[in-house]
């Protein structure tokens, strides 16, 4: 017969390895679930900011039509944010100053998002007739010629 102490030690080692394997599987599953949830939260944040940008541009375009094609519009103070003046294109869409480049696009973003100047997680770049905004892996181009917002791939730029 075999040694009972050896069998117990082997059984303990087997149980330890089994418990360790179960913990590794659970840890891997929890880590992947956390990553998925973070990506979903980032996607929801991106969609909310994109929607806010679209709503603001549409609202300002409507005001531009009502105010007889004004070259600038005043955004009133709201929710503790100071009011600001925003330039409008000849076709009636909010625009950044073409000479300000990235800084102008960031300022336009902040005005349209109704936020005071300061740190923002969005990256901006000037385009010939608009601005390119990137938030995480997602990017879109806003055109002040027609108010169009086109989602583009952040990796390829198109």
C-alpha positions, -999 to 999 in steps of 0.1 A, spaced: 0 0 0 10 35 -5 19 60 22 -12 78 35 9 109 44 21 110 8 -15 107 -5 -26 136 18 3 158 6 -6 150 -30 -43 157 -24 -34 190 -7 -12 200 -36 -39 191 -60 -65 212 -41 -41 241 -39 -34 239 -77 -72 236 -84 -80 266 -62 -52 286 -78 -65 278 -113 -100 288 -103 -87 322 -89 -67 328 -121 -98 321 -142 -119 344 -121 -93 371 -120 -90 370 -158 -128 371 -162 -130 401 -138 -103 420 -156 -119 415 -190 -153 425 -177 -137 457 -162 -121 465 -195 -154 460 -214 -172 483 -189 -146 510 -192 -148 509 -230 -186 511 -228 -184 541 -204 -159 558 -228 -183 552 -257 -212 566 -238 -192 597 -229 -182 602 -266 -218 598 -277 -230 623 -251 -204 649 -261 -210 644 -298 -248 648 -292 -242 680 -272 -221 694 -301 -248 685 -326 -276 700 -306 -257 732 -300 -247 737 -336 -284 731 -347 -297 755 -320 -272 782 -331 -280 777 -368 -317 783 -359 -308 814 -340 -287 826 -369 -317 822 -392 -340 841 -368 -315 869 -363 -312 876 -400 -278 860 -407 -257 878 -380 -220 872 -383 -217 866 -345 -242 854 -319 -242 858 -281 -245 826 -261 -261 837 -228 -247 828 -194 -262 795 -181 -256 771 -153 -228 791 -138 -210 794 -171 -202 828 -185 -218 840 -217 -197 842 -248 -198 855 -283 -195 829 -311 -186 836 -348 -209 823 -375 -199 812 -410 -216 827 -441 -238 796 -442 -249 800 -406 -228 775 -386 -206 782 -356 -170 785 -367 -136 790 -352 -113 817 -364 -93 803 -393 -62 820 -381 -64 805 -346 -59 769 -357 -60 743 -330 -66 769 -302 -96 783 -321 -110 748 -325 -106 740 -288 -123 773 -279 -152 765 -303 -154 731 -286 -156 746 -252 -182 772 -263 -204 745 -279 -200 722 -249 -209 751 -226 -178 748 -206 -154 774 -194 -119 775 -208 -95 751 -191 -84 715 -193 -103 693 -217 -98 657 -227 -106 663 -264 -78 669 -289 -85 694 -317 -69 701 -351 -79 727 -376 -92 715 -410 -96 737 -441 -134 744 -434 -138 730 -399 -123 712 -370 -112 677 -363 -119 665 -327 -106 633 -312 -116 618 -279 -98 585 -271 -98 563 -302 -128 581 -318 -125 612 -340 -149 633 -360 -147 663 -383 -171 692 -379 -176 714 -410 -188 750 -406 -198 751 -443 -228 729 -437 -228 719 -400 -220 683 -409 -202 661 -384 -185 630 -399 -171 602 -378 -136 593 -390 -112 566 -379 -87 579 -354 -60 555 -366 -62 563 -404 -76 598 -403 -103 590 -428 
